[in-house]
């Protein structure tokens, strides 16, 4: 009778460990100059209390305003990146990439029939 809850807990624990490794592997190259030795473990230890404390939130009404601010920050970053990219392409800042380049996706040139 306790087999299913044990399997669920083991699966969730494994998924969390894999996610922590994924996050630390992706953050390590950006901050490896701070601590080149063991930077991966440092990130895993740093993010564990954050995720544990966030898992104790029972309702989303407490995190709604923070989530909204995060979404606005993401959309602002995407907008700024898009505008800077368009400006750089139009001013030919990126060498060899001018506006006369065919920017249509490759699948548009395939015959469909």
C-alpha positions in Angstrom: 0.0 0.0 0.0 2.9 2.3 0.5 4.7 1.4 -2.7 3.0 4.2 -4.8 3.8 7.1 -2.5 7.4 5.8 -2.1 7.8 5.7 -5.9 6.3 9.1 -6.3 8.7 10.6 -3.7 11.7 8.9 -5.3 10.7 10.1 -8.7 10.2 13.7 -7.6 13.5 13.7 -5.6 15.3 12.5 -8.7 13.6 15.1 -10.9 14.6 17.9 -8.5 18.2 16.7 -8.3 18.4 16.7 -12.1 16.9 20.2 -12.3 19.4 21.5 -9.8 22.2 20.0 -11.8 20.8 21.5 -15.0 20.5 25.0 -13.4 24.0 24.9 -11.9 25.5 23.7 -15.2 24.0 26.6 -17.0 24.9 29.2 -14.4 28.5 28.0 -13.8 30.0 29.4 -17.0 28.8 32.9 -16.2 30.2 33.0 -12.7 33.1 30.6 -12.9 35.6 33.5 -12.4 34.3 33.9 -8.9 35.0 30.4 -7.8 36.5 28.2 -10.5 36.7 25.2 -8.2 33.4 23.8 -7.1 31.2 26.5 -8.7 28.7 23.8 -9.6 28.3 22.7 -6.0 28.1 26.3 -4.9 25.2 27.0 -7.1 23.4 23.9 -6.0 23.8 24.9 -2.4 22.8 28.5 -3.1 19.5 27.6 -5.0 18.3 24.8 -2.6 17.0 27.1 0.2 15.3 29.3 -2.4 13.4 26.4 -4.0 12.6 24.9 -0.6 11.2 28.2 0.7 9.2 28.7 -2.5 7.7 25.2 -2.3 6.1 26.1 1.1 3.8 28.7 -0.6 0.3 27.2 -0.5 -1.6 29.6 -2.7 -0.5 31.7 -5.7 -2.1 34.9 -4.4 1.0 35.6 -2.3 3.3 35.3 -5.3 1.1 37.0 -7.9 2.6 40.5 -7.7 6.1 39.2 -7.9 5.2 36.9 -10.8 3.6 39.9 -12.6 6.8 42.0 -12.1 8.9 39.1 -13.4 6.7 38.8 -16.5 7.0 42.5 -17.2 10.8 42.3 -16.8 11.0 39.4 -19.3 8.8 41.2 -21.8 10.8 44.4 -21.4 14.1 42.4 -22.0 12.6 40.7 -25.1 11.5 44.1 -26.4 14.8 45.8 -25.8 16.7 42.9 -27.4 14.4 43.0 -30.5 14.8 46.8 -30.9 18.6 46.6 -30.5 18.7 43.7 -33.1 16.6 45.6 -35.6 18.7 48.8 -35.2 21.9 46.9 -35.6 20.7 45.1 -38.7 19.4 48.4 -40.2 22.6 50.3 -39.5 24.7 47.3 -40.8 26.5 47.1 -37.4 26.7 43.3 -37.8 29.1 42.7 -40.6 27.7 41.0 -43.7 24.1 41.3 -42.4 22.2 44.0 -44.2 18.5 44.5 -44.8 18.6 43.1 -48.3 19.3 39.6 -46.9 16.5 37.1 -47.4 15.1 36.6 -43.9 12.3 34.3 -44.9 12.4 30.8 -43.3 13.9 28.0 -45.4 10.6 26.1 -45.4 8.9 28.9 -47.4 11.0 28.0 -50.5 10.0 24.3 -50.4 7.4 23.1 -52.9 4.3 22.0 -51.0 2.6 20.1 -53.8 
